[in-house]
Amino acid sequence: MVGIILASHGDFAKGIMQSGSMIFGEQENVQAVTLMPSEGPDEFRAKLQKAISKLDNADEVLFLVDLWGGTPFNQSNALFEEHKDKWAIVSGLNLPMLIEAYGARLSMQSAHEIAAYILKPAKDGVKVRPEELEPKEANVNSEASVKISNAGSPGKFEYVLSRIDSRLLHGQVATAWTKTVQPTRIIVVSDAVAKDNLRKSLIQQAAPPGVKAHVVPINHMIKLAKDDKHFGGQRAMLLFENPEDVLRVVEGGVPLKTINVGSMAHSTGKVQPNKVLAFNQEDIDTFNKLKKAGIDFDVRKVPSDSKGNMDEILKKAQDELNKLK
């Protein structure tokens, strides 16, 4: 796996490394190197060399630095000169760049390949509101990419991910999961959200470049699933707030096989058997109904997490609820 060195003025590299872990999960072979006010170039270079020595593979190293021409870049570049056939440097470090680099490491084996790949997502991650402040050419290109990626043809949806997440479309979904399953459409399925114009607008704005986000009521999703004329070639990611909504679409005929259980927020009357999932009795009963319907459960926040055992989680939740009675 390609090693990644994050290099910055101050603690920026450590902070963005933490942010990346929150969205994409904990990563191996990543080191953060910081230039502090009291340190000079030689000291920073020594820290770089120490960080490189901690990587599993020093043959393929990607430096992501904050500023072209600054000390972190200059010292990284000095080391790079002796390894330019394998190593690569990209400046302008931002979170979209880092997330794309993490995802690219899953399939790309060279620092050069990853460096070339992450440039466009890093630039696309820079957006502005109100949208009219964005250059007209950028707006046209963005709209064109959405139209191309969402062009329909005869056939039905392919469901690449169906996820329960009380936060719906947020960073982990828009980056880590989108990168892994590569949907052309993200569909939030919820009667409540479909009636809330503000939440609908925020969800549509949170869609990653090239992917169209929709919010639809449950009955409308059931109708869309039966449409075999307009959605051929469309890869749909379905997002649900709770298991009850999932059960309704399954009973309505939406052909789901696996549900990714990512996050269920705690509220009054619920127990929390692990850090991210909270249940009341209705939730437990609903998951048991889904299981009887032949649904499998993939319990993970992000793709890099190990899968949890849903049977064990539900049993623990039931035991905790029984104690409260």
Buried (B, 14 or more C-beta within 10 A) or exposed (E): BBBBBBBBBEBBBBBBBEBBBEBBBEBEBBBBBBBEEEEEEEBBBEBBEEBBEEBEEBEBBBBBBBBEEBBBBBBBBEBBEEBEEBBBBBBBBBBBBBBBBBBBBEEBEBBBBBBBBBEEBBBBBEEEEEEEEBEEEBEEEBEEBBEEBBEBEEBBBEBBBBBBBBBBBBBBBBBBBBBBBBBBBBBBBBBEBBEEEEBBEBBBEBBBBBBBBBBBBBEBBBEBBEEEEEBBEBBBBBBBBBBBBBBBBBEBEBEBEEBBBBBBBEEEEBBBBEEBBBBBBEBBBBBBBBBEEEBEBBBBBBBBBEEBEBEEBBEBBBEBBEEEE
